[in-house]
Amino acid sequence: VITKFCSERIAKYAFEYAYLNNRKKVTAVHKANIMKLADGLFLESCREVATKYPGIKYNEIIVDNCCMQLVSKPEQFDVMSIGEKKNYSLIP
C-alpha cells in the first residue's frame, strides 16, 4: 500500500540528505505512466517537498529511462528518490 505519509517521508529524506550534504539536485524516479495512482501520489509528494527547498533542483524521470541513463550518463544524477518498495512479482 502506498501512502501519502510514507511518500512524503521518502521525499523529505531525499531533500534533507541533499541539503545536509551540499548536493545540488534530487531526481524522483517513478513509473507514474503505468502506476498512475501509486507513483502519481509519490510524485505529488516530491513536488510539494521540493517547494520547501528552493536551493535544490528537482526533476523526475521514468524508471526505464533512468536505468538507461545510469549506464550512459551517470554524472547527471546527484540524489535519487525512489518511492516505496513495490512487489512486481508475476507469480501470485
Phi and psi restraints in degrees (range 20) as a CNS / XPLOR table:
assign (resid 1 and name C) (resid 2 and name N)
       (resid 2 and name CA) (resid 2 and name C) 1.0 -95.0 20.0 2
assign (resid 2 and name N) (resid 2 and name CA)
       (resid 2 and name C) (resid 3 and name N) 1.0 128.5 20.0 2
assign (resid 2 and name C) (resid 3 and name N)
       (resid 3 and name CA) (resid 3 and name C) 1.0 -121.0 20.0 2
assign (resid 3 and name N) (resid 3 and name CA)
       (resid 3 and name C) (resid 4 and name N) 1.0 155.4 20.0 2
assign (resid 3 and name C) (resid 4 and name N)
       (resid 4 and name CA) (resid 4 and name C) 1.0 -62.2 20.0 2
assign (resid 4 and name N) (resid 4 and name CA)
       (resid 4 and name C) (resid 5 and name N) 1.0 -43.5 20.0 2
assign (resid 4 and name C) (resid 5 and name N)
       (resid 5 and name CA) (resid 5 and name C) 1.0 -56.6 20.0 2
assign (resid 5 and name N) (resid 5 and name CA)
       (resid 5 and name C) (resid 6 and name N) 1.0 -50.3 20.0 2
assign (resid 5 and name C) (resid 6 and name N)
       (resid 6 and name CA) (resid 6 and name C) 1.0 -69.3 20.0 2
assign (resid 6 and name N) (resid 6 and name CA)
       (resid 6 and name C) (resid 7 and name N) 1.0 -37.1 20.0 2
assign (resid 6 and name C) (resid 7 and name N)
       (resid 7 and name CA) (resid 7 and name C) 1.0 -62.9 20.0 2
assign (resid 7 and name N) (resid 7 and name CA)
       (resid 7 and name C) (resid 8 and name N) 1.0 -43.3 20.0 2
assign (resid 7 and name C) (resid 8 and name N)
       (resid 8 and name CA) (resid 8 and name C) 1.0 -65.8 20.0 2
assign (resid 8 and name N) (resid 8 and name CA)
       (resid 8 and name C) (resid 9 and name N) 1.0 -38.5 20.0 2
assign (resid 8 and name C) (resid 9 and name N)
       (resid 9 and name CA) (resid 9 and name C) 1.0 -62.4 20.0 2
assign (resid 9 and name N) (resid 9 and name CA)
       (resid 9 and name C) (resid 10 and name N) 1.0 -43.2 20.0 2
assign (resid 9 and name C) (resid 10 and name N)
       (resid 10 and name CA) (resid 10 and name C) 1.0 -64.5 20.0 2
assign (resid 10 and name N) (resid 10 and name CA)
       (resid 10 and name C) (resid 11 and name N) 1.0 -45.4 20.0 2
assign (resid 10 and name C) (resid 11 and name N)
       (resid 11 and name CA) (resid 11 and name C) 1.0 -63.1 20.0 2
assign (resid 11 and name N) (resid 11 and name CA)
       (resid 11 and name C) (resid 12 and name N) 1.0 -45.1 20.0 2
assign (resid 11 and name C) (resid 12 and name N)
       (resid 12 and name CA) (resid 12 and name C) 1.0 -60.6 20.0 2
assign (resid 12 and name N) (resid 12 and name CA)
       (resid 12 and name C) (resid 13 and name N) 1.0 -41.3 20.0 2
assign (resid 12 and name C) (resid 13 and name N)
       (resid 13 and name CA) (resid 13 and name C) 1.0 -60.4 20.0 2
assign (resid 13 and name N) (resid 13 and name CA)
       (resid 13 and name C) (resid 14 and name N) 1.0 -45.7 20.0 2
assign (resid 13 and name C) (resid 14 and name N)
       (resid 14 and name CA) (resid 14 and name C) 1.0 -61.7 20.0 2
assign (resid 14 and name N) (resid 14 and name CA)
       (resid 14 and name C) (resid 15 and name N) 1.0 -46.2 20.0 2
assign (resid 14 and name C) (resid 15 and name N)
       (resid 15 and name CA) (resid 15 and name C) 1.0 -70.3 20.0 2
assign (resid 15 and name N) (resid 15 and name CA)
       (resid 15 and name C) (resid 16 and name N) 1.0 -38.2 20.0 2
assign (resid 15 and name C) (resid 16 and name N)
       (resid 16 and name CA) (resid 16 and name C) 1.0 -66.5 20.0 2
assign (resid 16 and name N) (resid 16 and name CA)
       (resid 16 and name C) (resid 17 and name N) 1.0 -40.0 20.0 2
assign (resid 16 and name C) (resid 17 and name N)
       (resid 17 and name CA) (resid 17 and name C) 1.0 -60.6 20.0 2
assign (resid 17 and name N) (resid 17 and name CA)
       (resid 17 and name C) (resid 18 and name N) 1.0 -46.8 20.0 2
assign (resid 17 and name C) (resid 18 and name N)
       (resid 18 and name CA) (resid 18 and name C) 1.0 -60.1 20.0 2
assign (resid 18 and name N) (resid 18 and name CA)
       (resid 18 and name C) (resid 19 and name N) 1.0 -44.9 20.0 2
assign (resid 18 and name C) (resid 19 and name N)
       (resid 19 and name CA) (resid 19 and name C) 1.0 -62.3 20.0 2
assign (resid 19 and name N) (resid 19 and name CA)
       (resid 19 and name C) (resid 20 and name N) 1.0 -49.8 20.0 2
assign (resid 19 and name C) (resid 20 and name N)
       (resid 20 and name CA) (resid 20 and name C) 1.0 -69.4 20.0 2
assign (resid 20 and name N) (resid 20 and name CA)
       (resid 20 and name C) (resid 21 and name N) 1.0 -23.0 20.0 2
assign (resid 20 and name C) (resid 21 and name N)
       (resid 21 and name CA) (resid 21 and name C) 1.0 -108.9 20.0 2
assign (resid 21 and name N) (resid 21 and name CA)
       (resid 21 and name C) (resid 22 and name N) 1.0 17.4 20.0 2
assign (resid 21 and name C) (resid 22 and name N)
       (resid 22 and name CA) (resid 22 and name C) 1.0 53.2 20.0 2
assign (resid 22 and name N) (resid 22 and name CA)
       (resid 22 and name C) (resid 23 and name N) 1.0 41.0 20.0 2
assign (resid 22 and name C) (resid 23 and name N)
       (resid 23 and name CA) (resid 23 and name C) 1.0 -89.3 20.0 2
assign (resid 23 and name N) (resid 23 and name CA)
       (resid 23 and name C) (resid 24 and name N) 1.0 156.3 20.0 2
assign (resid 23 and name C) (resid 24 and name N)
       (resid 24 and name CA) (resid 24 and name C) 1.0 -101.9 20.0 2
assign (resid 24 and name N) (resid 24 and name CA)
       (resid 24 and name C) (resid 25 and name N) 1.0 -21.6 20.0 2
assign (resid 24 and name C) (resid 25 and name N)
       (resid 25 and name CA) (resid 25 and name C) 1.0 -148.3 20.0 2
assign (resid 25 and name N) (resid 25 and name CA)
       (resid 25 and name C) (resid 26 and name N) 1.0 141.6 20.0 2
assign (resid 25 and name C) (resid 26 and name N)
       (resid 26 and name CA) (resid 26 and name C) 1.0 -116.2 20.0 2
assign (resid 26 and name N) (resid 26 and name CA)
       (resid 26 and name C) (resid 27 and name N) 1.0 130.4 20.0 2
assign (resid 26 and name C) (resid 27 and name N)
       (resid 27 and name CA) (resid 27 and name C) 1.0 -113.4 20.0 2
assign (resid 27 and name N) (resid 27 and name CA)
       (resid 27 and name C) (resid 28 and name N) 1.0 124.2 20.0 2
assign (resid 27 and name C) (resid 28 and name N)
       (resid 28 and name CA) (resid 28 and name C) 1.0 -88.7 20.0 2
assign (resid 28 and name N) (resid 28 and name CA)
       (resid 28 and name C) (resid 29 and name N) 1.0 121.8 20.0 2
assign (resid 28 and name C) (resid 29 and name N)
       (resid 29 and name CA) (resid 29 and name C) 1.0 -100.8 20.0 2
assign (resid 29 and name N) (resid 29 and name CA)
       (resid 29 and name C) (resid 30 and name N) 1.0 127.7 20.0 2
assign (resid 29 and name C) (resid 30 and name N)
       (resid 30 and name CA) (resid 30 and name C) 1.0 -147.9 20.0 2
assign (resid 30 and name N) (resid 30 and name CA)
       (resid 30 and name C) (resid 31 and name N) 1.0 176.0 20.0 2
assign (resid 30 and name C) (resid 31 and name N)
       (resid 31 and name CA) (resid 31 and name C) 1.0 -135.7 20.0 2
assign (resid 31 and name N) (resid 31 and name CA)
       (resid 31 and name C) (resid 32 and name N) 1.0 40.2 20.0 2
assign (resid 31 and name C) (resid 32 and name N)
       (resid 32 and name CA) (resid 32 and name C) 1.0 -66.1 20.0 2
assign (resid 32 and name N) (resid 32 and name CA)
       (resid 32 and name C) (resid 33 and name N) 1.0 -18.5 20.0 2
assign (resid 32 and name C) (resid 33 and name N)
       (resid 33 and name CA) (resid 33 and name C) 1.0 -67.5 20.0 2
assign (resid 33 and name N) (resid 33 and name CA)
       (resid 33 and name C) (resid 34 and name N) 1.0 -24.1 20.0 2
assign (resid 33 and name C) (resid 34 and name N)
       (resid 34 and name CA) (resid 34 and name C) 1.0 -108.7 20.0 2
assign (resid 34 and name N) (resid 34 and name CA)
       (resid 34 and name C) (resid 35 and name N) 1.0 -47.9 20.0 2
assign (resid 34 and name C) (resid 35 and name N)
       (resid 35 and name CA) (resid 35 and name C) 1.0 -97.5 20.0 2
assign (resid 35 and name N) (resid 35 and name CA)
       (resid 35 and name C) (resid 36 and name N) 1.0 70.9 20.0 2
assign (resid 35 and name C) (resid 36 and name N)
       (resid 36 and name CA) (resid 36 and name C) 1.0 -58.8 20.0 2
assign (resid 36 and name N) (resid 36 and name CA)
       (resid 36 and name C) (resid 37 and name N) 1.0 -43.4 20.0 2
assign (resid 36 and name C) (resid 37 and name N)
       (resid 37 and name CA) (resid 37 and name C) 1.0 -75.4 20.0 2
assign (resid 37 and name N) (resid 37 and name CA)
       (resid 37 and name C) (resid 38 and name N) 1.0 -53.3 20.0 2
assign (resid 37 and name C) (resid 38 and name N)
       (resid 38 and name CA) (resid 38 and name C) 1.0 -64.6 20.0 2
assign (resid 38 and name N) (resid 38 and name CA)
       (resid 38 and name C) (resid 39 and name N) 1.0 -57.4 20.0 2
assign (resid 38 and name C) (resid 39 and name N)
       (resid 39 and name CA) (resid 39 and name C) 1.0 -77.6 20.0 2
assign (resid 39 and name N) (resid 39 and name CA)
       (resid 39 and name C) (resid 40 and name N) 1.0 -22.2 20.0 2
assign (resid 39 and name C) (resid 40 and name N)
       (resid 40 and name CA) (resid 40 and name C) 1.0 -62.4 20.0 2
assign (resid 40 and name N) (resid 40 and name CA)
       (resid 40 and name C) (resid 41 and name N) 1.0 -42.6 20.0 2
assign (resid 40 and name C) (resid 41 and name N)
       (resid 41 and name CA) (resid 41 and name C) 1.0 -64.3 20.0 2
assign (resid 41 and name N) (resid 41 and name CA)
       (resid 41 and name C) (resid 42 and name N) 1.0 -41.3 20.0 2
assign (resid 41 and name C) (resid 42 and name N)
       (resid 42 and name CA) (resid 42 and name C) 1.0 -61.3 20.0 2
assign (resid 42 and name N) (resid 42 and name CA)
       (resid 42 and name C) (resid 43 and name N) 1.0 -46.2 20.0 2
assign (resid 42 and name C) (resid 43 and name N)
       (resid 43 and name CA) (resid 43 and name C) 1.0 -64.1 20.0 2
assign (resid 43 and name N) (resid 43 and name CA)
       (resid 43 and name C) (resid 44 and name N) 1.0 -40.7 20.0 2
assign (resid 43 and name C) (resid 44 and name N)
       (resid 44 and name CA) (resid 44 and name C) 1.0 -59.0 20.0 2
assign (resid 44 and name N) (resid 44 and name CA)
       (resid 44 and name C) (resid 45 and name N) 1.0 -43.7 20.0 2
assign (resid 44 and name C) (resid 45 and name N)
       (resid 45 and name CA) (resid 45 and name C) 1.0 -64.0 20.0 2
assign (resid 45 and name N) (resid 45 and name CA)
       (resid 45 and name C) (resid 46 and name N) 1.0 -43.6 20.0 2
assign (resid 45 and name C) (resid 46 and name N)
       (resid 46 and name CA) (resid 46 and name C) 1.0 -61.8 20.0 2
assign (resid 46 and name N) (resid 46 and name CA)
       (resid 46 and name C) (resid 47 and name N) 1.0 -42.3 20.0 2
assign (resid 46 and name C) (resid 47 and name N)
       (resid 47 and name CA) (resid 47 and name C) 1.0 -63.2 20.0 2
assign (resid 47 and name N) (resid 47 and name CA)
       (resid 47 and name C) (resid 48 and name N) 1.0 -41.7 20.0 2
assign (resid 47 and name C) (resid 48 and name N)
       (resid 48 and name CA) (resid 48 and name C) 1.0 -62.5 20.0 2
assign (resid 48 and name N) (resid 48 and name CA)
       (resid 48 and name C) (resid 49 and name N) 1.0 -46.7 20.0 2
assign (resid 48 and name C) (resid 49 and name N)
       (resid 49 and name CA) (resid 49 and name C) 1.0 -65.9 20.0 2
assign (resid 49 and name N) (resid 49 and name CA)
       (resid 49 and name C) (resid 50 and name N) 1.0 -37.8 20.0 2
assign (resid 49 and name C) (resid 50 and name N)
       (resid 50 and name CA) (resid 50 and name C) 1.0 -58.1 20.0 2
assign (resid 50 and name N) (resid 50 and name CA)
       (resid 50 and name C) (resid 51 and name N) 1.0 -33.0 20.0 2
assign (resid 50 and name C) (resid 51 and name N)
       (resid 51 and name CA) (resid 51 and name C) 1.0 -66.2 20.0 2
assign (resid 51 and name N) (resid 51 and name CA)
       (resid 51 and name C) (resid 52 and name N) 1.0 -20.3 20.0 2
assign (resid 51 and name C) (resid 52 and name N)
       (resid 52 and name CA) (resid 52 and name C) 1.0 -86.8 20.0 2
assign (resid 52 and name N) (resid 52 and name CA)
       (resid 52 and name C) (resid 53 and name N) 1.0 -4.9 20.0 2
assign (resid 52 and name C) (resid 53 and name N)
       (resid 53 and name CA) (resid 53 and name C) 1.0 -128.3 20.0 2
assign (resid 53 and name N) (resid 53 and name CA)
       (resid 53 and name C) (resid 54 and name N) 1.0 71.7 20.0 2
assign (resid 53 and name C) (resid 54 and name N)
       (resid 54 and name CA) (resid 54 and name C) 1.0 -64.6 20.0 2
assign (resid 54 and name N) (resid 54 and name CA)
       (resid 54 and name C) (resid 55 and name N) 1.0 -20.1 20.0 2
assign (resid 54 and name C) (resid 55 and name N)
       (resid 55 and name CA) (resid 55 and name C) 1.0 -84.1 20.0 2
assign (resid 55 and name N) (resid 55 and name CA)
       (resid 55 and name C) (resid 56 and name N) 1.0 -2.4 20.0 2
assign (resid 55 and name C) (resid 56 and name N)
       (resid 56 and name CA) (resid 56 and name C) 1.0 -116.4 20.0 2
assign (resid 56 and name N) (resid 56 and name CA)
       (resid 56 and name C) (resid 57 and name N) 1.0 124.7 20.0 2
assign (resid 56 and name C) (resid 57 and name N)
       (resid 57 and name CA) (resid 57 and name C) 1.0 -68.5 20.0 2
assign (resid 57 and name N) (resid 57 and name CA)
       (resid 57 and name C) (resid 58 and name N) 1.0 150.6 20.0 2
assign (resid 57 and name C) (resid 58 and name N)
       (resid 58 and name CA) (resid 58 and name C) 1.0 -133.9 20.0 2
assign (resid 58 and name N) (resid 58 and name CA)
       (resid 58 and name C) (resid 59 and name N) 1.0 134.3 20.0 2
assign (resid 58 and name C) (resid 59 and name N)
       (resid 59 and name CA) (resid 59 and name C) 1.0 -145.8 20.0 2
assign (resid 59 and name N) (resid 59 and name CA)
       (resid 59 and name C) (resid 60 and name N) 1.0 170.2 20.0 2
assign (resid 59 and name C) (resid 60 and name N)
       (resid 60 and name CA) (resid 60 and name C) 1.0 -127.8 20.0 2
assign (resid 60 and name N) (resid 60 and name CA)
       (resid 60 and name C) (resid 61 and name N) 1.0 148.0 20.0 2
assign (resid 60 and name C) (resid 61 and name N)
       (resid 61 and name CA) (resid 61 and name C) 1.0 -148.2 20.0 2
assign (resid 61 and name N) (resid 61 and name CA)
       (resid 61 and name C) (resid 62 and name N) 1.0 140.2 20.0 2
assign (resid 61 and name C) (resid 62 and name N)
       (resid 62 and name CA) (resid 62 and name C) 1.0 -72.8 20.0 2
assign (resid 62 and name N) (resid 62 and name CA)
       (resid 62 and name C) (resid 63 and name N) 1.0 138.9 20.0 2
assign (resid 62 and name C) (resid 63 and name N)
       (resid 63 and name CA) (resid 63 and name C) 1.0 -55.6 20.0 2
assign (resid 63 and name N) (resid 63 and name CA)
       (resid 63 and name C) (resid 64 and name N) 1.0 -37.1 20.0 2
assign (resid 63 and name C) (resid 64 and name N)
       (resid 64 and name CA) (resid 64 and name C) 1.0 -60.8 20.0 2
assign (resid 64 and name N) (resid 64 and name CA)
       (resid 64 and name C) (resid 65 and name N) 1.0 -48.6 20.0 2
assign (resid 64 and name C) (resid 65 and name N)
       (resid 65 and name CA) (resid 65 and name C) 1.0 -66.9 20.0 2
assign (resid 65 and name N) (resid 65 and name CA)
       (resid 65 and name C) (resid 66 and name N) 1.0 -37.0 20.0 2
assign (resid 65 and name C) (resid 66 and name N)
       (resid 66 and name CA) (resid 66 and name C) 1.0 -58.1 20.0 2
assign (resid 66 and name N) (resid 66 and name CA)
       (resid 66 and name C) (resid 67 and name N) 1.0 -44.1 20.0 2
assign (resid 66 and name C) (resid 67 and name N)
       (resid 67 and name CA) (resid 67 and name C) 1.0 -59.6 20.0 2
assign (resid 67 and name N) (resid 67 and name CA)
       (resid 67 and name C) (resid 68 and name N) 1.0 -42.9 20.0 2
assign (resid 67 and name C) (resid 68 and name N)
       (resid 68 and name CA) (resid 68 and name C) 1.0 -66.2 20.0 2
assign (resid 68 and name N) (resid 68 and name CA)
       (resid 68 and name C) (resid 69 and name N) 1.0 -42.8 20.0 2
assign (resid 68 and name C) (resid 69 and name N)
       (resid 69 and name CA) (resid 69 and name C) 1.0 -67.7 20.0 2
assign (resid 69 and name N) (resid 69 and name CA)
       (resid 69 and name C) (resid 70 and name N) 1.0 -33.0 20.0 2
assign (resid 69 and name C) (resid 70 and name N)
       (resid 70 and name CA) (resid 70 and name C) 1.0 -62.7 20.0 2
assign (resid 70 and name N) (resid 70 and name CA)
       (resid 70 and name C) (resid 71 and name N) 1.0 -31.8 20.0 2
assign (resid 70 and name C) (resid 71 and name N)
       (resid 71 and name CA) (resid 71 and name C) 1.0 -80.7 20.0 2
assign (resid 71 and name N) (resid 71 and name CA)
       (resid 71 and name C) (resid 72 and name N) 1.0 -44.2 20.0 2
assign (resid 71 and name C) (resid 72 and name N)
       (resid 72 and name CA) (resid 72 and name C) 1.0 -87.1 20.0 2
assign (resid 72 and name N) (resid 72 and name CA)
       (resid 72 and name C) (resid 73 and name N) 1.0 -37.3 20.0 2
assign (resid 72 and name C) (resid 73 and name N)
       (resid 73 and name CA) (resid 73 and name C) 1.0 -142.1 20.0 2
assign (resid 73 and name N) (resid 73 and name CA)
       (resid 73 and name C) (resid 74 and name N) 1.0 66.2 20.0 2
assign (resid 73 and name C) (resid 74 and name N)
       (resid 74 and name CA) (resid 74 and name C) 1.0 -64.4 20.0 2
assign (resid 74 and name N) (resid 74 and name CA)
       (resid 74 and name C) (resid 75 and name N) 1.0 -22.7 20.0 2
assign (resid 74 and name C) (resid 75 and name N)
       (resid 75 and name CA) (resid 75 and name C) 1.0 -65.1 20.0 2
assign (resid 75 and name N) (resid 75 and name CA)
       (resid 75 and name C) (resid 76 and name N) 1.0 -15.6 20.0 2
assign (resid 75 and name C) (resid 76 and name N)
       (resid 76 and name CA) (resid 76 and name C) 1.0 -75.0 20.0 2
assign (resid 76 and name N) (resid 76 and name CA)
       (resid 76 and name C) (resid 77 and name N) 1.0 -13.3 20.0 2
assign (resid 76 and name C) (resid 77 and name N)
       (resid 77 and name CA) (resid 77 and name C) 1.0 -100.0 20.0 2
assign (resid 77 and name N) (resid 77 and name CA)
       (resid 77 and name C) (resid 78 and name N) 1.0 146.8 20.0 2
assign (resid 77 and name C) (resid 78 and name N)
       (resid 78 and name CA) (resid 78 and name C) 1.0 -123.6 20.0 2
assign (resid 78 and name N) (resid 78 and name CA)
       (resid 78 and name C) (resid 79 and name N) 1.0 -75.0 20.0 2
assign (resid 78 and name C) (resid 79 and name N)
       (resid 79 and name CA) (resid 79 and name C) 1.0 -116.5 20.0 2
assign (resid 79 and name N) (resid 79 and name CA)
       (resid 79 and name C) (resid 80 and name N) 1.0 133.7 20.0 2
assign (resid 79 and name C) (resid 80 and name N)
       (resid 80 and name CA) (resid 80 and name C) 1.0 -115.3 20.0 2
assign (resid 80 and name N) (resid 80 and name CA)
       (resid 80 and name C) (resid 81 and name N) 1.0 132.1 20.0 2
assign (resid 80 and name C) (resid 81 and name N)
       (resid 81 and name CA) (resid 81 and name C) 1.0 -110.8 20.0 2
assign (resid 81 and name N) (resid 81 and name CA)
       (resid 81 and name C) (resid 82 and name N) 1.0 117.6 20.0 2
assign (resid 81 and name C) (resid 82 and name N)
       (resid 82 and name CA) (resid 82 and name C) 1.0 -123.8 20.0 2
assign (resid 82 and name N) (resid 82 and name CA)
       (resid 82 and name C) (resid 83 and name N) 1.0 94.6 20.0 2
assign (resid 82 and name C) (resid 83 and name N)
       (resid 83 and name CA) (resid 83 and name C) 1.0 -14.0 20.0 2
assign (resid 83 and name N) (resid 83 and name CA)
       (resid 83 and name C) (resid 84 and name N) 1.0 -165.8 20.0 2
assign (resid 83 and name C) (resid 84 and name N)
       (resid 84 and name CA) (resid 84 and name C) 1.0 -72.9 20.0 2
assign (resid 84 and name N) (resid 84 and name CA)
       (resid 84 and name C) (resid 85 and name N) 1.0 154.8 20.0 2
assign (resid 84 and name C) (resid 85 and name N)
       (resid 85 and name CA) (resid 85 and name C) 1.0 -61.2 20.0 2
assign (resid 85 and name N) (resid 85 and name CA)
       (resid 85 and name C) (resid 86 and name N) 1.0 135.1 20.0 2
assign (resid 85 and name C) (resid 86 and name N)
       (resid 86 and name CA) (resid 86 and name C) 1.0 -122.8 20.0 2
assign (resid 86 and name N) (resid 86 and name CA)
       (resid 86 and name C) (resid 87 and name N) 1.0 150.8 20.0 2
assign (resid 86 and name C) (resid 87 and name N)
       (resid 87 and name CA) (resid 87 and name C) 1.0 -104.1 20.0 2
assign (resid 87 and name N) (resid 87 and name CA)
       (resid 87 and name C) (resid 88 and name N) 1.0 108.6 20.0 2
assign (resid 87 and name C) (resid 88 and name N)
       (resid 88 and name CA) (resid 88 and name C) 1.0 -99.6 20.0 2
assign (resid 88 and name N) (resid 88 and name CA)
       (resid 88 and name C) (resid 89 and name N) 1.0 17.6 20.0 2
assign (resid 88 and name C) (resid 89 and name N)
       (resid 89 and name CA) (resid 89 and name C) 1.0 -58.9 20.0 2
assign (resid 89 and name N) (resid 89 and name CA)
       (resid 89 and name C) (resid 90 and name N) 1.0 136.9 20.0 2
assign (resid 89 and name C) (resid 90 and name N)
       (resid 90 and name CA) (resid 90 and name C) 1.0 -91.0 20.0 2
assign (resid 90 and name N) (resid 90 and name CA)
       (resid 90 and name C) (resid 91 and name N) 1.0 -11.0 20.0 2
assign (resid 90 and name C) (resid 91 and name N)
       (resid 91 and name CA) (resid 91 and name C) 1.0 -101.6 20.0 2
assign (resid 91 and name N) (resid 91 and name CA)
       (resid 91 and name C) (resid 92 and name N) 1.0 123.1 20.0 2
